[in-house]
């Protein structure tokens, strides 16, 4: 969505709150919080007279994300209803798997649909009605569709003509994570490793003591384990990401030991990844969710079988 928060129509927001069953007192309170705001701009160092907005939600306001989610729920339910009515054909992964037609997170959306002309026209009709009602606008320049490599060129051109979107390819990034098909390849995660390099290089390395470098490494996210380990090692001992290597005082394995065992208390990327994987598996087994049901149906009953987790009895 283009400028998602700035385009929300207040009248539509109020209707959505009423449809969800909120009381009139609560709706009036939200309406006052949204409307009773005054803004001023700095132009060449001088402030302009205060003025009021006519639509939109303030970014940074703790209430705005929740209100935006309620508005976006209208789009989600419209897509679900269209699928149930047969106006849109979803993408079927495997017999018995739950239908996952879309995933919405803030202003990012990913849809899984059949590429037939009827489905595409139904989708664009729903999006058009949602845009007119909510004031939203799909950013066509940042939107794309992905089809199988064997898809005929005529079908691809028809989808382009109906949607106005360009054709995309795997892998692509969604919510900061690479989405790909097949085996993992190291270059899929180059962007994440680049973010780590940029973050570390942005610090005044010469002004950080070894203790300060340890604290920074402790809070670095881990994705491509070996690449991150090399970057963190160079940052810790050399104080730089490039250039000649200095002699390592202790091994990386010893540096990752707890401080009470003589280490530096740095978390091993492998341990963090293993913990997060086990946490995800545990949640899928113990908490009912669409993800757990989908994985169990697609890949078998492994998610319901007990598994040995190292270090856990």
C-alpha positions in Angstrom: 0.0 0.0 0.0 1.2 3.5 -0.9 1.3 5.8 2.2 -0.9 3.4 4.0 -1.4 5.3 7.3 -1.8 8.7 5.6 -4.7 7.7 3.4 -7.1 6.1 5.8 -10.5 7.7 5.5 -11.9 8.6 9.0 -15.5 8.0 8.0 -14.6 4.4 6.9 -12.7 3.8 10.1 -15.7 4.8 12.2 -18.0 2.4 10.1 -15.5 -0.4 10.7 -15.5 0.2 14.5 -19.3 0.1 14.5 -19.3 -3.1 12.5 -17.0 -4.7 15.0 -19.4 -3.9 17.8 -17.5 -1.2 19.7 -19.7 1.0 21.9 -20.6 4.5 20.9 -18.6 6.0 23.8 -15.5 4.2 22.7 -16.0 5.2 19.0 -16.5 8.8 20.0 -13.3 8.7 22.0 -11.3 7.2 19.1 -12.9 9.7 16.7 -11.7 12.6 18.9 -8.2 11.2 19.2 -8.0 10.9 15.4 -9.6 14.2 14.4 -8.5 16.6 17.2 -4.9 17.0 16.0 -3.2 20.2 14.8 0.0 20.3 12.8 2.5 23.0 11.9 5.4 22.9 9.4 8.8 24.4 9.5 9.6 26.3 6.3 13.0 27.9 6.0 13.3 27.8 9.8 9.9 29.4 10.4 6.8 27.6 11.6 3.5 27.9 9.6 0.1 28.4 11.2 -1.5 25.3 12.7 -3.8 23.3 10.5 -5.9 20.1 10.8 -5.8 17.0 8.6 -8.8 15.6 6.9 -7.8 11.9 6.8 -5.0 9.5 7.8 -3.5 8.1 11.0 -0.5 9.5 12.8 2.5 7.3 12.5 4.2 6.8 15.9 0.9 6.9 17.7 0.5 3.7 19.7 -3.2 3.5 18.7 -2.6 3.8 15.0 -1.3 0.3 14.2 -4.3 -1.3 15.9 -6.8 1.0 14.0 -5.0 0.2 10.7 -5.2 -3.5 11.4 -9.0 -3.2 12.0 -9.3 -1.3 8.6 -7.2 -3.9 6.8 -9.3 -6.7 8.3 -12.0 -5.6 5.8 -9.8 -6.5 2.9 -8.9 -9.8 4.5 -12.5 -10.8 5.1 -13.5 -9.6 1.6 -10.9 -12.0 0.1 -12.0 -14.9 2.3 -15.7 -14.3 1.3 -14.8 -14.1 -2.4 -13.0 -17.5 -2.1 -15.9 -19.1 -0.2 -18.3 -17.8 -2.9 -16.2 -19.1 -5.7 -15.4 -15.7 -7.2 -11.7 -16.3 -6.6 -9.9 -19.6 -6.9 -7.1 -20.0 -4.3 -3.8 -21.8 -4.8 -4.0 -25.4 -3.6 -0.8 -26.8 -2.2 -1.8 -30.3 -1.3 -5.0 -32.2 -0.7 -6.0 -31.9 3.0 -3.9 -28.7 3.5 -5.8 -25.6 4.8 -6.2 -22.9 2.2 -3.9 -20.0 2.8 -5.0 -17.3 0.4 -3.2 -14.2 1.8 -0.9 -12.8 4.5 -1.2 -9.2 5.5 1.3 -7.4 7.8 1.0 -3.6 8.1 1.2 -2.3 4.5 2.8 -5.4 3.1 0.6 -8.1 1.5 1.3 -11.4 -0.2 -1.5 -13.3 -2.0 -1.7 -17.0 -3.1 -4.2 -17.3 -5.9 -4.9 -19.2 -9.1 -3.7 -17.3 -12.2 -6.9 -17.7 -14.1 -8.6 -14.7 -15.6 -11.7 -15.0 -13.5 -9.6 -15.1 -10.3 -7.5 -12.1 -11.3 -10.6 -10.0 -12.3 -12.2 -10.9 -9.0 -9.1 -9.9 -7.0 -8.7 -6.6 -8.8 -12.4 -5.8 -8.2 -12.1 -6.4 -4.5 -8.9 -4.3 -4.3 -10.6 -1.5 -6.3 -13.7 -1.4 -4.0 -11.4 -1.5 -0.9 -9.4 1.5 -2.3 -12.5 3.6 -2.9 -13.9 2.8 0.6 -10.9 3.0 2.8 -8.9 5.6 0.8 -6.0 3.2 0.3 -4.0 2.9 -2.9 -2.0 -0.1 -4.1 1.6 0.9 -5.1 1.7 -0.8 -8.5 5.4 0.1 -8.9 6.3 -2.0 -5.9 3.9 -4.8 -6.6 4.6 -7.9 -8.6 3.3 -11.4 -9.4 5.2 -14.7 -9.5 4.2 -17.6 -11.7 5.8 -21.0 -12.5 8.7 -20.9 -14.9 6.7 -23.0 -17.4 3.8 -20.5 -17.6 3.0 -19.5 -21.2 4.0 -16.0 -22.2 0.4 -15.2 -23.2 -0.8 -15.9 -19.7 1.9 -13.7 -18.2 1.0 -10.8 -20.5 -2.7 -11.3 -19.6 -1.9 -11.0 -15.9 0.2 -8.0 -16.5 -2.6 -6.3 -18.4 -5.2 -7.1 -15.8 -3.2 -6.1 -12.7 -0.7 -3.5 -14.0 2.0 -5.3 -12.0 5.3 -6.4 -13.3 6.5 -10.0 -13.2 8.7 -11.0 -10.2 11.0 -13.9 -9.6 12.1 -16.0 -6.7 13.7 -15.3 -4.3 12.1 -12.2 -3.0 12.1 -10.5 0.4 9.0 -10.4 2.5 9.1 -8.7 5.9 12.9 -8.7 5.7 13.2 -12.5 5.0 14.1 -14.1 1.7 11.3 -16.3 0.3 12.7 -19.0 -2.0 12.0 -22.4 -3.5 14.4 -25.3 -3.2 17.7 -25.6 -1.3 19.0 -22.7 0.7 21.8 -20.8 -1.0 24.2 -18.4 0.7 23.6 -15.6 -1.7 19.9 -15.5 -0.8 21.0 -14.0 2.6 23.5 -11.5 1.2 21.1 -8.6 2.0 20.9 -9.7 5.7 24.6 -10.0 6.0 25.0 -6.6 4.3 22.8 -5.1 6.9 25.0 -6.5 9.6 28.1 -5.2 8.0 26.5 -1.8 7.6 25.4 -1.7 11.2 28.8 -2.6 12.6 30.7 -0.3 10.2 28.5 2.6 11.2 29.9 2.6 14.7 32.9 4.7 15.7 35.0 1.5 15.9 38.1 3.3 17.4 35.9 4.8 20.1 34.5 1.4 21.2 36.4 -0.5 23.8 36.7 -4.3 23.6 33.9 -4.5 26.2 31.7 -2.2 24.1 32.3 -4.5 21.1 31.2 -7.5 23.1 28.0 -5.7 24.1 27.2 -4.8 20.5 27.8 -8.4 19.2 25.5 -9.8 21.9 22.6 -7.9 20.2 23.4 -8.7 16.6 20.7 -10.9 14.8 22.0 -14.1 13.4 21.0 -15.6 9.9 23.9 -16.8 7.9 25.9 -18.4 10.6 29.4 -18.7 9.2 29.4 -15.3 7.6 28.1 -13.6 10.7 30.7 -15.5 12.9 33.6 -14.2 10.7 32.2 -10.7 10.7 31.8 -10.7 14.5 35.2 -12.2 15.1 36.9 -9.5 13.0 34.9 -6.8 14.7 35.8 -8.1 18.2 39.5 -8.6 17.8 40.4 -6.3 14.9 38.0 -3.4 15.6 37.3 -3.4 11.8 35.5 -5.4 9.2 38.2 -5.3 6.5 41.9 -5.1 6.5 44.8 -7.2 8.0 43.9 -9.7 10.7 45.4 -9.5 14.1 46.3 -12.5 16.3 43.3 -14.0 18.0 43.7 -14.0 21.8 41.2 -16.9 22.3 39.2 -19.1 20.0 35.6 -18.1 19.1 34.3 -21.1 20.9 35.9 -20.0 24.2 34.7 -16.4 23.7 31.1 -17.7 23.4 31.2 -19.4 26.8 29.4 -17.8 29.8 31.4 -15.3 31.8 31.3 -17.5 34.9 33.1 -20.2 32.8 35.8 -17.8 31.6 34.2 -16.7 28.4 32.9 -13.3 27.2 29.2 -14.2 27.3 28.7 -13.9 23.5 25.8 -15.9 22.1 26.8 -18.5 19.5 24.7 -18.0 16.3 24.2 -21.7 16.0 22.8 -21.9 19.6 20.4 -19.0 18.9 19.1 -20.5 15.7 18.7 -23.9 17.2 16.7 -22.4 20.1 14.4 -20.4 17.8 13.8 -23.5 15.6 12.9 -25.6 18.6 10.6 -22.8 19.9 8.8 -22.7 16.6 8.3 -26.4 16.5 7.0 -26.4 20.1 4.5 -23.6 19.3 3.2 -25.5 16.3 2.7 -28.7 18.4 1.1 -27.1 21.4 -0.8 -24.0 20.0 -3.5 -24.5 17.3 -2.6 -22.3 14.3 -2.9 -22.2 10.5 0.9 -22.7 10.2 0.9 -25.8 12.3 -2.0 -27.3 10.5 -0.6 -26.5 7.1 2.9 -28.0 7.9 1.4 -31.1 9.4 -0.9 -31.7 6.4 1.7 -31.0 3.8 4.7 -32.8 5.3 3.1 -35.6 7.3 2.5 -36.3 10.9 6.0 -35.5 12.1 4.8 -32.4 13.9 2.6 -34.5 16.1 5.3 -37.1 17.0 7.6 -36.6 20.0 11.1 -35.7 19.0 14.4 -35.8 21.0 15.7 -32.3 21.6 19.3 -32.2 22.7 19.6 -31.0 26.3 15.8 -31.4 27.0 14.3 -34.4 28.8 
